[in-house]
Amino acid sequence: MSTPPKNPALQRTYLLLVAVLVLVGCWVAPIDAPAREQVNDGLKRALTTFAAARALGAVVSVAQGTQVDATPGGVGVSFAPGQALKPLNELIEQFAAIMLAASVSFGIQLMLLNIGAHHLMSYLVSGVALVWTVWRWQRGRSPRWLQSLLIGLLLVRFAVPLGAVANEGLYRAFMANDYQAALSGIEKSPTAVVDATQEAPVAQEGWRDRIERWLPKLPNLKATYDQILKSASDWAERIVKLIALFVLQTIVLPLVFLFVAWRLARAAIREPAVRPAAA
């Protein structure tokens, strides 16, 4: 935003325009309701993804713990093919932790929206904006403390809802399809794991029955877990996409929008430069 005009008439017009925009934003056309709805949508997405991650993690943990015990000829033999899934299980645990953090971030945004949307905050922003306008109107300049106070209040009142609306707009325009595709793959993964590991041993089986059932099928068992590991590369890709999406939505974009809002607020109330008097 450019520096306010130095012509007295234009300056006063500019001051009136700023005051009107602030009052309209606070009272006539608030964006709090749509912003709250869109943050709630983001929170639901984060919680849904967290639940899918926990479900996948639980099933992979069971598959990881699968162990085959046999004692042919009195010699103990133990197979633990599921241990190959340990790296994937650790990745899923980290994924679930990040999704929980993303959910908390959306929850914090909702709390900040409630604070900014409170009618007392609107009264305070309107009052300080009017004081700043009158001060600038009469004296041409305002105290630095008043400028800083107004900037801070504008950020509290408008930065979060405007950022939420812009954030959701970017999500719907550029990220929604990727999110749906990645989430769909993650939600279907537990079924794939269960289907691949449905040959797990029965606890009540005797050792002779286990030998008769497992020894002929060991090659197939290895192939089954190889198939899980092969699918795991696709799961990892989807997990990384989801992590990147939520980090972008809950950390990167909010910080960018906050910085932009701060610069705009500073530019909007910036004092005109004072030229030194000619010698």
Beta strands, then each sheet from edge to edge (+ up, - down):
strand 1: 68-70
strand 2: 77-79
sheet 1: 1+ 2-
end
